[in-house]
Amino acid sequence: MAATRRNGPLERQRARLYWPFLAPALLVYGLLFLAPIAYSAWTSLYRWDGMGEMQWKGLDNYRVLWHDPAFATSIGNTLKILVVGGLITFLCSFLLTLLLREMRAKFFARSVLFFPNLVNAMVFGAVAGFLFSPDGPVNVVLGWLGVDAPKWLGSDNVFALIIATLIWTATGYYTTIIMAAVDQIPPYLYEAAALEGATAWQRLRHVTVPLAWDVITVCAVLWTVSSVKVFELILLFGGGNAGNPPAQTWTTAVYVYTAAFPTSSVPRLGLASAAALVSLVMVGLFTVLLRRIMRREPIQGMS
């Protein structure tokens, strides 16, 4: 009891010092994040074109989403990017980590792998339009080889091309982050594993992955968040002079954009807000689930 009484004033004094430093960050977070989310939630209950009078619809916008095939397609494509793209990206990152740790010029190789992240997505769209067009270099080379060139930028193939581009650009980014964690692992652990006869794959599995697990978990969360925000590549790869890309390639971000800024109809900001909130809830649930699945006890004894 005496210790509790002594600690009480000390804790209150710490709290008085704590809140003045935290208040500016909370204010910025509230104004730039929480307030827009609340406004979107309020807007999702109305029918509104952005200029006229708002008409109350209640949960009708969410019912429209539930029965809209385009929204179902956008959810499915987002999940494909999240799951399929994520698995391939991290598999490639682990393999590159296995190779780079043994390389002499690993820092140069890491810079080369990271380079695609420095390039704007518009460049990828322009390059893809040039390389994979019907008369582009890729189809010309395939024609020389006697192979019938597919319509790379057609609605049936463009989404696979988008996922491949995302994997290519993201692999170097996550490899760089994982390698930064690997650099902190004491070398004697690898030496001890090698003396025990562990192969390179076994060292990756039993040394690298467990000791870099916290960083890998953060990378998985970053991928989950970024996969819901994929927008520019789809608009650049699938869009054309007509405007929006084909509905087969939409993600939730593209669905929100097309609902808010349609090319041939009245804007539906209420529907766009509802779709954005559903995406927010989805990424929140996946993040919490991922954190629970990847939770592990910290490894002690490292120096």
N, C-alpha and C positions, 0 to 999 in steps of 0.2 A: 504493500500500500504506500509506503514512504517513497519507494522508487517511482511509483505511478504519479504521486503528487509532484515529485521533483521534475519528472519528464513532461508533465502537462504544460507548464509555462514555456518550456523549451520548444515543444512541438508547436505551440501557438506562435511563438516568435519565428520559427522557421516558416510557418505558413504565411505570416505577414511579409516575409522576405520573398517567398516563392511566387505569390500571385502577381506582384508588380512586373516580374519578368515574364510570366506566362500570359498576362492579359493582352499584350499587343498581338501575340501569335493567335490567341483565341479569337480576337476581334477580326483579324484578317481572314482566318479560317471560316468564321461565321458569315462574314460579308461575301466572300468569294465562293464558298462551297455550300454551306448549310442554307443560306438564304435563297440561292438559285434552285436548290433541290426542293425547298418548301414551295417556292413559286411555281415550279414545274408540276408538283403534286396538285396544287390548287388549279392550275391551268388544265390539267388532264381531266378535270371534272366538267369542262365546258366545251362547247363548240365555238371555235374562234378562228377567224382568218387573219388576225393580226391588226385589222383596221376597224372592222365593224363592232357591233355590240356583241358581248359574250353571252351565249345561250347555255343555260344549265342542262347538262346531260347526265350527271351523276356518274355511274359506272358504265355507261353505254360505250365509251371509247375502249374500255377494256374488253367488253363483249365483242366489239368489232375486231379487235386484235385476236381474240380467241378463235374467231371464225374466218380470219383472213389467211388464205393460202400463202400469200406473199410473206406475211410475217412468220408463218411456220417455216417457210423455206429459209428466211433470214436467220431464224434461231438454229436450224439445222446446220447451215453453213458456218455460223459462229462456233458451234460445237465441234465441227470438223476442224476448223483452224485451231481451236483450243486443244483438242485431244490428239488428232492425227498429226497436225503440224507440231504440237508440243513434243510428242513422243519422238518424232524424227529429229527435231532440232536438238533435243537433249542427248539423244543417242549419238548424233554427230559430234556434239560438244564433248561428250565423254571420250569418244574415240580420238578426237583431236587433242584432248588433254593427255591421253595416254601417249600420243606421239610427241607432242611438244615438250613434255617433261624430259624426254630423252634426247632432244635436239640441242645442238650447240647454238644455233641461230634462232632460238625460240622467241626472243623478243622481236626480232624482225618479222618472223612468221606471224606473231600475234598482231603486229601492226597491220600486216597485209589482210588478215582475217577481219580485223575491226574496220577496215576502210569502207565497206559498203554502208556502214551506219552513218558515215559522214556525207553521203550522197543523198540529195533530195529525192523523194519518191517520184517527182515529175520526170526526173531523168530516166528512171526505170521505165516509166510509161512510154517516153519517147523512144528509148532504145528498143523496147519490146515491139512497138509499132513498126520499127524499121527492120528488126531481125526476123520477126515472125509474120510479117505481112505475106500475102500470097506470092508476091514476086521478090520477097526478101532473101537475104543470103542463106538462111537456114533451109528454106524450101529449094533454093537453087542447088545447094550441095546435095540434098537428098535426091533431087532429080538426076544429078550426075551419077549417083549410086544406084539408080533404078528403083528408088523407094517412092511410093505414093505419099506425098506430103499431106498431112492432115491440116484442117483449118484451125491453126493454133489459137487464133483470137475469136473463133466461133463460140457461140453460147455453150456448146457442149464441152469445150476444152479449156476455156479461158480461166475457169475457177481453179483447175489443177495447176495451171501456169501461175496463178496468183499465189497459191500455197507454196509452190516451189520457190518463188521469189522471196516470200516471207521467210522460208527456212534458210535460204542462202544469206539473206541480210541479217537474220537473228543469230545464226550459229556462231559467227565471229564475236558478236556482242557477249553472248553468254559464255563462250569459251574464255574470253578475256577476263570476265568476272570470276569464273571458277578457277582459272589459272592464278589469279591474284590470291585466292585462298590457298591453293596448292603451294605457292611459294612460301607460305608461312609454316608449312609442315616441316618439322625437323628432319634433316637428311638422314640422321642415324636410324630413323624408323624404316626408311626404304632399304638402308644397308642391312639392317637386321633381317628384314623380310627376304632380301636377296640371299643372305647367308643360309636362311632356312629353306632355300630352294623355290621360293615363290616366283611364279612367272610374272610378266608385265601385267597381264589381265588380273591375276590374283592380287598384285600390289594395288592396282586400281580399285578392286572390289573391297579389299580388307583394310587398306590404309588410306587411299586418297578419298574415296567416297565417304567413309564414316567421319573422317576428320574435317572434311569440307561440307558436311551435311547441312549445317546452318546456312551457309552461303547458297547451297543448292536449293534449299527451301525458299529463300528470298527470290532466287531466280525463277522458281516455279510460280510464285505469287506475281512477280512482274510479268511473266508471260501470260498468266490468266487475265490480268488487267488489260494488257496491251491487245490481246486477241479480241476483246469486245470492242475495241476502238479502231479496228482496221477499216479504213475508209478511202484514203487517197489512192491506194493501189487499185482497188476495185473500180473506182471512178475513172482512173486513167486507162486501165487495161480494157474495161468493158464499155466505157462511154464512147460516144462518137458525136457526129454532127447532130444526131437526133436528140441528144441530151443524156438521159439516165442510162446506166448499163442494163443489160437484160436481168429480169427478176431472178433467174436461176443463180446469179452470182451475188445477190444481195446478202449483206450481213445486217445485224440490228442497227449498226451505225448508219449504213446506207438507207435502210428503211426509214429511220428518223429523218434523214436529210430529204428523201423524196416526199415524205408526208408534209414537211415544213416548207419545202421549196419545190413544188411540182412544176412540170414544164407546160402542162395543158389543162390545169384545173385550179380550183381555189385552194390556197394553203389551209391545211388542217393542223393547226398548232396544238389543239387539244389532243388529237390522236398521236402527234409526234411526241408530246410530253409524256403520254401514257406509255408509248413504246420505250422512251428513254428511261422511265422509271422501272419498267420491267427488266431492261438491260442492267440497270444499277442493282436491282435485287438479285438478278442472276449472278452477276460477278461477285456480289457480296457473299452469296451462299457458296459458290464454288471456292472462294478464298478461304472461308471458314472451314469448309470440308477438307480442303487441301492442307491447311495448317494442322488439322486434327490427324489426318492420315500420315503426314510426314513428321509428326511430333516424335522426338527421341530425347532420351536423357543425355545431358551434356557429358562429354568424355573428359575425365579428370586426369591430372598428372602431366599435361603438356606444358612445356616451358619454351 
